[in-house]
Amino acid sequence: MSTLGRRLRDGVPLLPFFAVLTIFLLIPTVTVVVNAFVADGAFSLDRIEALFSATALSALWKSVLLSGSTALIGAVLGALLSWLIVSSPPESMVRRAVLALCSVLAQFGGVALAFAFLATVGLNGVLTLWIQQALGWNLAGSGWLYSLSGLILVYTYFQIPLMVIVFVPALEGLREQWREAAVNLGASTWQYWREVGFPLLTPAFLGSLLLLFANAFAAYATAAALVSQGSPIVPLLIRSALTSEVVLGQSGFAYALALEMIVVVALVMVAYNALVRRTARWLQ
C-alpha cells in the first residue's frame, strides 16, 4: 500500500470528528464572519462600525470586567484550593472527593445554577428570608443578584472548580527532588517558592487565568436566566439584537457582536496555548 493510501486509511477514524468540527464550528464561524461584513448582498462596514456605539462598547467593557474579575478571583482561590489538595496524600479520600466534586461543579452552570442562586439568595430565596426573619436584614438588597455584581458571584461559583481541574496537574508536576536540592543548597521554604516554585508555576497560572477568562466571556445561559431586563454583557446584547426590534434597528448587528466575541476568545486562546507549551517543557 502506498504512503498516501496508508494516510487515508489512518485518517478514516477521524472523519466523524472532522464532520462535527465542520458542522458546529467551521460553518457557524464562516457564517458569522461573512454576515458581519455583508449587508443586503453587498460588502459593508456598517455593522462593524456599530461595534463602536455606546451600547456595544458598554456591553464589551462589562463583559471584560465580568470575565476578568471572575477569572482573577477564581484563579487565586482555585490555586489555593489546588495547593491544599496536592498537599494531601494521593490516596486520600478527601482529595479524591474534592477533585470529583470540582469536576461536577465546573460543569454546573446555565439555568440550573441560576435557579440555585435564585432559590438561595434571590428576593424570595431561602437564605434571604431566613436572615430577614432572624436579623431583620434583607440579603437580596436592591436586587444586586440580578445585576453585574450578582453575575460576578455566580460565575465565580464555577470558575473556582475549573481552576482546580486545570491547575492541579501543574502543581503535581513540581518534583520533590527540586525542593530537596534547594534545601541542600541552603534555601528556605520561602526562597524555594520564590526562586523555583513560583517561576515554574507562573506560566501555568497565567494560562489557567486566560482559560477562565474565555470561559466566562463566552458564557450565556446563566446570565440569560438571571438578567431578564437590559443587556449588561455582550452575549445578552446578541440575544437582544436577535429578538428585539429596537436594538440598532437590525438583527444583523448580532453577527458583528459574535465576530467581536470570536476575535477576543481567539486572542485569549492563542496566548493560552503559548503558555501551555511553555509549561509543558518542565512538566515533561
Salt bridges, closest charged atoms under 4 A:
ASP10 OD1 - ARG9 NE 3.61
GLU172 OE2 - ARG95 NH2 2.48
GLU195 OE2 - ARG194 NE 3.14
